[in-house]
Amino acid sequence: MVIKEIIIKNYKSFEDFSLSFNNDLNIIVGDNEVGKSSLLEAINLALTRQLNGRNIDYEISSFLFNKSTTDQYLTEIQAGNKPELPKIIIELYFEDHDDLIQLKGSINTKRTDAIGIQLRIDFDDNYSTEYTSYIADKSKVTTIPTEYYKVSWLSFAGNTITKRSLPINTVFIDPTTIQLFNGTDYYIQKIINNHLELKEKAELSLAYRQLKESFSKEDSIEKINDKLNEDGSLIEGKSLKVSIDITKRNGWETNLTSYLDDVPFHNLGKGEQNVLKILLALDRSVHQSNVILIEEPENHLSFTKMSRLIDTIKERCANKQLLITTHSTFVMNKLGIEKVILLSEGGNSMTLESLEDDTQKYFKRLPGYDTLRLLIAKKSFLVEGPSDELIVQKAYIKKYGKLPIEDEIDVITVRGLSFKRFLEIAVLLKKEVYVFTDNDGDYGRKVVSKYADYSGKSFIHICFDPDNNYPTLEPQLVKYNKLTVLNNILGKTYTDPSELIDYMTKSTNKTDCAMKIFDTDEDIIIPPYIYDNI
């Protein structure tokens, strides 16, 4: 039983969003605030009617609604109109399965006959009178009146859903929200239940009770208790003592804690804690669940620990539908780039299957998976090699006094001059990209014609110098700077520009020259096709 597709309307960052899923593994990647967490949250909400561990009926607030939709509603109210109240809709479409046939119908936003469920948060008509009074003074309408809203949880057949009537189970694992001590209590109980006989468990309980009873018989404790009752006035007619609760409800199950290598759980590093919490959550629920949702498992982990954890997740979630969010190229690489779903700002999404076959193969072979860097950056500068990367960053420092990355702009060296591979992704996601390229002595054919398909895209910028006499970066630097300046920077004494160009363009010298230019305090001129575009 797997989810084929989700449709989200007006929930948090999603105004009108849809996404199809793989039956097995789905790796959700993207920048902060693009909706990765909200996507998992929406799936869990539609499957459980739960938000933040509580029934959604008690968690409705205006902050759940898409901001653009809310702003539009408020603008209409202030204009004296009576707009339709915003509503949240989350729909899950499932693959055909005999156990889900009762969910089949056409009561969905697509108006198609399908198996699925819909969770709606919308206005309750029973509050029509109150709402009319509320909007009578438009100056007081500052947000959506969610007090007048209701939650509907329905199948596509129009039947109300309950937890018992929905045969799909899910587990949502977010290590940042799993309670530590509940986790360790469970861990202790699990170890004991798996490894001790009933007689041994009884002996443990007896030993624990005797330990607590002996506490009150310690000389120092008896003296303290005697002092508390010296004048008998603390509690009239009663004897006051301090001791440890020995009632059954506070047995070893809730008072013992776990140690790893003699270190108490709560004193472990965040990475060890996260691993343990994820594994505990999987042990508790994964065997009973059809859909597994995991939020950024890589937090606080080294590559080695991350690798072992991802292997364990893959093993324990085999034959399940797994949706996992990550910021890590390592996780993406480890699990398989062919299962990646890229999310970007504005609700845009894509998979490698959206790209041409040759481009798919290129990125599957690409070490480091720079696709993720392109996606996460607010803007990207694509350059041809390490020397270009250094000069572009030098230009940014000269103009803004800081590195591009400080403004969430990533400078990516594109191996093999495969700019068009990256631009194919940029077009799908509408990501702003600057390509800094050489003219190679024929800018008409190698630049203008090559990138003609992108000339109408306002978010794609092809940056080059049209002077064919200076075909690459190094000749461009010589063209715009005096020989004395470059000689001082590079520690040379060339008198002929062509000799300096020959020296700078040798493969053994290119990066070294660029590094010296990057580090210099000299007032060097960066070629305008770079500096002006930056």
C-alpha positions in Angstrom: 0.0 0.0 0.0 1.9 3.1 -1.3 1.2 6.7 -2.0 1.3 7.6 -5.7 0.7 11.3 -5.4 0.0 14.2 -3.0 -2.0 17.4 -3.8 -1.6 20.3 -1.3 -3.6 23.5 -1.4 -2.8 26.5 0.8 -0.8 24.6 3.5 2.2 26.5 4.7 4.6 27.1 1.8 2.4 25.2 -0.6 -0.2 27.3 -2.4 -1.1 24.8 -5.2 1.3 21.8 -5.2 1.3 18.3 -6.4 4.0 15.6 -6.4 4.3 12.0 -7.5 6.3 9.5 -5.5 8.3 6.3 -6.1 6.8 3.2 -4.6 10.0 2.5 -2.6 12.5 5.2 -1.8 12.0 9.0 -2.1 14.8 11.4 -1.1 13.5 14.9 -0.7 16.2 17.6 -1.0 16.1 21.4 -1.2 17.0 24.6 0.5 15.7 25.7 3.9 12.1 27.0 3.8 11.2 25.3 0.5 8.8 22.9 2.3 10.6 19.6 2.9 9.5 19.3 6.5 6.0 20.7 5.6 5.7 18.0 2.9 6.4 15.2 5.4 4.1 16.9 7.9 1.3 17.1 5.4 1.6 13.4 4.5 1.5 12.5 8.2 -1.4 14.8 8.8 -3.5 13.3 6.1 -2.7 9.8 7.3 -3.1 10.3 11.0 -5.1 13.6 11.5 -2.2 14.5 13.8 0.0 17.6 13.9 2.8 18.1 16.5 1.6 14.9 18.2 -1.9 16.2 18.8 -5.2 16.0 17.0 -5.4 18.6 14.3 -8.7 19.9 15.7 -6.7 21.4 18.6 -3.9 22.7 16.4 -5.7 24.8 13.8 -4.2 28.3 13.5 -3.8 31.0 10.8 -0.1 30.1 10.5 -1.0 26.8 8.8 -2.4 28.7 5.8 -0.3 29.7 2.9 0.8 33.3 3.4 0.0 34.5 -0.2 -3.5 33.1 0.2 -3.9 34.8 3.6 -2.6 38.1 2.3 -5.0 38.0 -0.7 -7.9 37.3 1.6 -7.1 40.2 3.9 -6.6 42.5 1.0 -10.0 41.7 -0.3 -11.6 42.2 3.1 -9.9 45.6 3.5 -11.2 46.6 0.0 -14.8 46.0 1.3 -15.3 42.7 -0.6 -16.6 39.4 0.7 -14.0 36.9 -0.5 -14.3 33.1 -0.1 -12.6 32.0 3.1 -9.3 30.2 2.4 -9.3 26.4 2.9 -6.5 23.9 3.3 -6.8 20.6 1.3 -4.4 17.7 1.5 -5.1 14.7 -0.7 -3.2 11.4 -1.0 -3.7 9.2 -4.0 -2.9 5.5 -3.4 -1.9 2.7 -5.7 -4.7 0.2 -6.3 -4.9 -2.3 -3.5 -7.8 -4.7 -2.4 -7.5 -3.5 1.2 -8.1 0.1 0.1 -11.1 -0.4 -2.2 -13.4 1.3 0.3 -11.5 4.6 -0.2 -12.2 4.6 -4.0 -14.3 7.4 -5.5 -14.2 10.7 -7.4 -14.7 13.2 -4.5 -11.4 14.8 -5.0 -9.9 17.9 -6.6 -9.0 16.0 -9.8 -12.5 14.7 -10.2 -11.1 11.3 -11.2 -12.1 7.9 -9.9 -9.2 7.0 -7.6 -8.3 5.4 -4.3 -7.4 8.1 -1.8 -8.2 10.3 1.2 -8.7 14.0 1.7 -8.1 16.1 4.8 -9.8 19.5 4.7 -9.6 22.5 7.0 -12.3 24.9 6.0 -15.0 27.2 7.3 -17.8 25.7 9.4 -21.1 27.1 8.1 -22.6 26.8 11.6 -20.7 30.0 12.4 -22.1 32.1 9.5 -23.7 34.6 11.8 -20.6 35.0 13.9 -18.4 35.4 10.8 -20.7 38.1 9.4 -20.4 40.0 12.7 -16.6 39.5 12.7 -16.0 41.1 9.3 -18.5 43.9 9.8 -15.6 46.0 11.1 -12.9 45.3 8.6 -10.3 47.2 10.6 -10.4 44.4 13.1 -9.9 41.6 10.6 -6.1 41.0 10.7 -6.0 37.2 10.1 -8.1 34.2 9.1 -10.7 33.5 11.8 -9.7 29.9 12.4 -12.0 29.7 15.4 -14.8 29.2 12.9 -13.1 26.4 11.1 -13.6 22.6 11.1 -11.6 19.6 10.0 -13.0 17.0 7.6 -11.2 13.6 7.1 -12.8 11.8 4.2 -12.2 9.0 1.7 -12.6 9.8 -2.0 -15.9 7.9 -1.7 -17.1 10.6 0.6 -17.1 8.5 3.8 -15.7 9.9 7.1 -12.4 8.3 8.1 -11.4 7.1 11.5 -8.0 5.8 12.6 -9.5 2.3 12.8 -11.1 2.5 9.4 -7.8 3.5 7.6 -5.7 0.4 6.9 -2.5 2.3 6.2 -0.1 2.9 9.0 2.7 5.5 9.0 5.6 6.4 11.3 7.1 10.0 11.3 10.6 10.1 12.7 12.1 13.5 13.5 15.0 13.0 15.9 14.9 16.6 17.0 11.4 16.1 18.6 11.7 12.6 20.0 11.8 12.8 23.8 15.1 11.6 25.1 14.1 10.1 28.4 11.0 8.3 27.0 13.4 6.9 24.4 15.9 5.6 27.0 13.1 4.1 29.1 11.9 2.2 26.1 15.4 1.2 25.2 15.9 -0.2 28.7 12.6 -2.1 28.7 13.3 -3.5 25.2 16.7 -4.9 26.2 15.3 -6.4 29.4 12.3 -7.9 27.7 14.4 -9.4 24.9 17.2 -10.9 27.1 15.8 -11.7 30.6 13.6 -14.5 31.8 10.5 -13.7 33.9 12.3 -14.9 37.1 15.3 -12.6 36.3 12.9 -9.6 35.7 11.3 -10.3 39.1 14.7 -10.4 40.8 15.6 -7.1 39.2 12.3 -5.5 40.4 12.9 -6.9 43.9 16.5 -5.7 44.0 15.4 -2.2 42.9 12.7 -2.0 45.6 15.2 -3.1 48.3 17.7 -0.5 47.1 15.1 2.2 47.5 14.0 0.9 50.9 17.6 0.8 52.2 17.9 4.5 51.3 15.6 5.6 54.1 17.6 3.5 56.6 20.9 5.3 55.9 22.1 7.2 59.1 22.2 10.5 57.4 18.7 10.2 56.1 17.4 9.1 59.5 19.0 12.2 61.1 17.4 14.4 58.5 14.0 12.8 59.1 14.4 13.2 62.9 15.2 16.9 62.5 12.1 17.4 60.3 9.9 16.1 63.1 11.7 17.7 66.1 8.9 20.1 67.0 6.0 18.1 65.5 4.5 21.3 64.0 5.2 20.8 60.3 2.1 18.6 59.7 -0.1 18.3 62.7 -0.3 14.8 64.1 1.7 13.3 61.2 5.3 12.2 60.9 7.1 13.7 57.9 9.9 11.7 56.2 11.8 12.0 52.9 12.5 8.9 51.0 12.2 7.4 47.6 8.8 6.4 46.1 8.6 2.6 46.2 5.1 2.2 44.7 4.8 0.0 41.7 4.0 2.8 39.3 7.5 4.2 39.8 9.5 1.0 39.3 12.7 0.4 37.5 11.0 1.0 34.1 10.9 4.7 34.6 13.9 5.3 36.9 16.7 3.3 35.3 18.6 5.0 32.5 20.9 3.7 29.8 24.7 4.0 29.7 26.8 3.7 26.5 30.4 2.9 27.5 29.6 4.1 31.0 28.3 7.5 29.8 24.6 8.3 30.7 22.4 8.7 27.7 21.7 12.4 28.3 25.4 13.1 28.4 26.1 11.5 25.1 26.9 13.6 22.0 24.0 14.8 19.9 25.0 12.4 17.1 24.9 9.3 19.3 21.5 10.5 20.8 20.0 11.0 17.3 21.2 7.6 16.0 19.7 5.9 19.1 16.4 7.8 18.9 16.0 6.9 15.2 16.8 3.3 15.7 14.3 3.1 18.6 11.6 4.7 16.6 12.2 2.2 13.8 12.1 -0.7 16.2 8.9 0.5 17.7 6.9 1.1 14.6 8.5 0.2 11.3 7.2 -3.4 11.1 3.6 -2.2 11.5 3.9 0.7 9.0 3.4 1.0 5.3 4.8 4.5 4.9 8.0 5.7 6.7 8.7 9.4 7.0 12.2 10.4 8.3 13.4 14.0 8.8 17.1 14.8 8.2 18.7 11.7 9.8 22.2 13.1 9.2 22.1 15.8 11.9 25.2 15.8 14.2 26.7 12.7 12.5 30.2 12.1 11.0 30.4 10.4 7.6 31.2 7.0 9.2 28.2 7.1 11.6 26.0 8.5 8.9 26.9 5.7 6.5 26.1 3.0 9.1 22.8 4.7 10.0 21.7 5.0 6.4 22.6 1.3 5.8 20.4 0.4 8.8 17.5 2.6 7.6 17.7 0.9 4.2 17.7 -2.5 5.7 14.9 -2.0 8.2 12.7 -0.1 5.7 13.0 -2.7 3.0 9.7 -3.3 1.2 8.3 -0.1 2.7 7.6 3.3 1.1 10.3 5.5 2.6 10.3 9.3 2.3 13.4 10.9 3.7 14.5 14.6 3.7 18.1 15.6 3.7 20.6 18.5 3.1 23.4 16.0 2.7 25.0 15.1 -0.7 26.5 12.1 1.1 23.0 10.8 2.0 21.8 11.4 -1.5 24.8 9.6 -2.9 24.4 6.7 -0.5 20.7 6.1 -1.1 20.8 6.6 -4.8 20.4 9.8 -6.9 17.9 8.2 -9.2 15.4 8.4 -6.2 15.9 12.1 -5.5 13.1 14.6 -5.7 14.3 18.2 -5.8 12.2 20.9 -4.2 12.8 24.6 -4.8 11.2 27.9 -3.8 7.7 28.5 -5.1 6.7 24.8 -4.9 8.6 23.8 -8.0 9.8 20.2 -8.0 11.5 17.7 -10.3 13.2 14.3 -10.5 16.0 13.2 -12.7 13.3 11.5 -14.8 12.3 15.0 -15.9 15.6 15.5 -17.6 16.8 14.2 -21.0 18.3 10.8 -20.9 21.8 12.0 -21.6 21.5 14.5 -18.8 20.2 11.9 -16.4 23.2 9.7 -17.1 25.6 12.7 -16.7 24.4 13.5 -13.2 24.3 9.9 -12.1 28.0 9.7 -13.0 28.9 13.1 -11.5 31.1 12.8 -8.4 29.8 14.9 -5.5 26.4 15.5 -7.1 26.6 19.2 -7.6 22.9 19.1 -8.6 22.2 19.5 -4.9 24.4 22.6 -4.7 22.6 24.1 -7.6 19.3 23.5 -6.0 20.0 24.7 -2.5 21.8 28.0 -3.5 19.7 31.1 -3.8 21.7 31.8 -7.0 24.5 29.9 -8.7 27.6 31.0 -10.6 28.7 28.3 -13.1 32.4 28.5 -14.1 34.7 26.4 -16.3 37.4 25.5 -13.8 39.2 26.2 -10.5 41.0 29.3 -11.8 37.7 30.8 -13.0 36.1 30.0 -9.7 38.8 32.0 -7.8 38.6 35.0 -10.1 34.8 35.2 -9.9 35.0 35.1 -6.1 37.7 37.8 -6.2 35.4 39.9 -8.3 32.6 39.4 -5.7 34.9 40.4 -2.9 36.0 43.5 -4.7 32.4 44.6 -5.3 30.7 43.5 -2.1 33.5 42.9 0.4 32.5 39.3 1.1 32.4 35.9 -0.5 29.4 34.9 -2.7 28.5 32.0 -0.3 27.8 34.6 2.4 24.9 35.8 0.2 23.8 32.1 -0.5 25.4 32.2 -3.9 27.3 29.1 -4.8 30.2 29.1 -7.3 30.2 25.7 -9.0 32.9 24.5 -11.2 31.2 22.6 -14.1 33.3 19.7 -15.2 33.7 19.2 -18.9 32.0 22.5 -19.7 28.6 20.8 -19.3 26.8 24.1 -18.6 23.7 23.0 -20.5 23.2 20.0 -18.2 22.9 22.3 -15.3 20.8 24.8 -17.2 18.3 22.1 -17.9 17.7 21.8 -14.2 17.6 25.6 -13.8 14.8 25.9 -16.4 12.7 23.2 -14.7 13.1 24.9 -11.2 13.3 28.5 -12.4 16.6 28.9 -10.5 18.7 32.0 -11.2 22.0 31.0 -12.7 25.0 33.0 -14.1 27.2 31.2 -16.6 30.7 32.7 -16.9 32.2 31.2 -20.0 35.1 31.8 -22.4 34.4 32.8 -26.0 37.0 30.3 -27.3 37.8 32.6 -30.2 34.3 32.2 -31.8 31.7 33.7 -29.5 29.0 33.7 -32.3 29.1 29.9 -32.6 30.4 28.7 -29.2 28.4 31.1 -27.0 25.5 32.9 -28.8 24.3 29.8 -30.8 25.1 27.3 -28.1 22.9 29.1 -25.6 20.2 30.4 -27.9 17.6 28.2 -26.2 18.1 30.1 -23.0 18.2 33.7 -24.3 14.5 34.3 -23.4 14.9 33.1 -19.8 15.1 36.1 -17.5 16.7 34.0 -14.7 19.5 32.6 -16.9 22.5 34.9 -17.6 25.2 33.9 -20.1 28.3 36.1 -19.3 31.2 36.3 -21.8 33.5 38.8 -23.6 32.8 39.1 -27.4 36.4 39.9 -28.2 37.6 36.8 -30.1 41.2 38.0 -29.8 41.1 37.2 -26.1 39.4 33.8 -26.0 39.9 32.7 -22.4 40.1 34.1 -18.9 43.9 34.6 -18.7 44.2 36.7 -21.9 41.2 38.7 -20.6 43.1 39.5 -17.4 46.1 40.6 -19.5 43.9 42.7 -21.7 42.5 44.8 -18.9 45.6 45.1 -16.6 49.0 46.6 -17.0 51.9 44.2 -17.2 53.5 45.8 -14.2 50.5 45.0 -12.0 50.3 41.3 -13.1 54.1 40.9 -12.8 54.0 42.2 -9.3 51.2 39.8 -8.4 52.8 36.8 -10.0 56.4 37.6 -9.2 57.4 37.8 -12.8 59.2 40.3 -15.1 57.6 39.7 -18.5 57.8 42.6 -21.0 55.7 41.0 -23.8 52.0 40.4 -23.1 52.0 37.3 -25.2 54.7 35.7 -23.1 52.7 36.5 -19.9 49.6 34.9 -21.5 51.6 31.8 -22.4 52.8 31.5 -18.8 49.3 32.0 -17.3 47.6 29.6 -19.6 49.8 26.6 -19.0 47.9 23.9 -17.2 50.6 23.8 -14.5 50.3 27.5 -13.8 46.6 28.4 -14.2 45.3 27.7 -10.7 48.5 29.0 -9.0 48.2 32.3 -10.9 44.5 32.6 -10.0 45.3 31.9 -6.3 47.8 34.8 -6.3 45.3 37.1 -7.9 42.7 36.1 -5.4 45.1 36.8 -2.5 46.5 40.0 -3.7 45.9 43.5 -2.3 46.9 45.1 -5.6 44.1 47.0 -7.4 43.6 44.5 -10.2 40.9 45.0 -12.8 38.5 42.0 -13.2 37.3 41.5 -16.8 34.0 43.4 -17.2 32.0 40.3 -18.4 32.6 38.9 -14.9 32.6 42.1 -12.7 29.7 43.8 -14.4 27.4 40.8 -14.2 28.3 40.2 -10.6 
